[in-house]
Amino acid sequence: MKSLFMGSVVERSGKSMVTLGVALNCPKHIGYFKPFVENLITGREALVDQDAYLMKKALKLKAKEEDLCPFMYDLTRPVSMERIVEAYHRVSHDSEMMIVEGTRDIVTGCLHGVSGMAIAKAVGAEVVLVTTGTSSALDKTSMLSGMMKAQGIPFKGAVINMCSEPDIRAALEEKGIPVLGMLPEVRELKRFTARDIADVVNAEIVVEDGLSNIVNEVLVGAMTPETALTTMRRVQRKALITGGDRADLQLAALTTDTSCLVLTGGLPPVKQVVAKAYEEGVPILVTRYNTLETAEMIDHLIARIDPSDTAKVNKIKELVGLNVDLKALWA
């Protein structure tokens, strides 16, 4: 049975997207396994890992999400490699090919000998590194390639995401690192709606008009209205995250192209802001989280793929199919 381990070189590399695209383009019956739970979402009966939920639905897998992604990584109570391998075999026994997905960083687990690279070696999977075109990501890709070679871990190659520069590819290949493909940045894959934000930050919806508004950019407002306006006028279809007590910034945003207001700290907007939001068709979402927490939660939302979003799933399949050497990947 052929098995690939999809490892992320840096956070926000687009590993989940690439993993989905590779799986959807697999020529044979494919299975899926992810050792460690990360982002929890509400499944049909319980909280489950977001990636496991996506892959179960998109690939129509029979196993439950909690079997596809069974463990939490705990620094004080680490899970053993034996248990990870047993869990892998439980969900892979009837598959012709397997994809194992790592965490948001392939080195997670090194302290206890259960890093992505160690897991790949233990289950007999070849490692595919998903990286970006930034200098730090490429440096780390080179370092990881050398580590795997020294430790006898099979390394298949790298997929460079959100990058179309041929010089970047050449730089890796000159160092003996196979490049399996380069994926251009596709902005439509990063779009989401005001309703998606409301769900992820567990917001009270004060103004419901415009919940289907598309969000292209997210801004955090913590400056004077005069300073903020310069930026807000340049950014279209934005979500503004700001404190519930910053009516000045909220009103300033409502004079520009704004998709929604996200007010933090659990503080409701003043009547003047509510009236202006109704007038402009801009939803107001109030969350109990502070501004930093809210920004981080929405940052995670950018990478989320809803398996029911057929257009996005098909776009990902097409993108990977056109830009990744699938024959070399599965050879």
WOTA-V830531 format. One record per helix or strand of 2 or more residues. SS is the DSSP state (A for helix, B for strand). FROM is the first residue (numbers start at 1). TO is the last residue. If there is no record, write none. Layout:
[[SS/FROM/TO] [SS/FROM/TO]]
//
This chain:
[[B/2/8] [A/15/24] [B/30/33] [B/40/42] [B/47/49] [A/50/59] [A/65/68] [A/81/92] [B/97/101] [A/110/112] [A/116/123] [B/126/131] [A/135/151] [B/155/161] [A/166/174] [B/179/183] [A/187/190] [B/192/193] [A/194/200] [B/204/207] [B/214/215] [B/217/220] [A/225/234] [B/238/243] [A/247/253] [B/258/264] [A/271/280] [B/283/286] [A/291/302] [A/310/323] [A/326/330]]
//
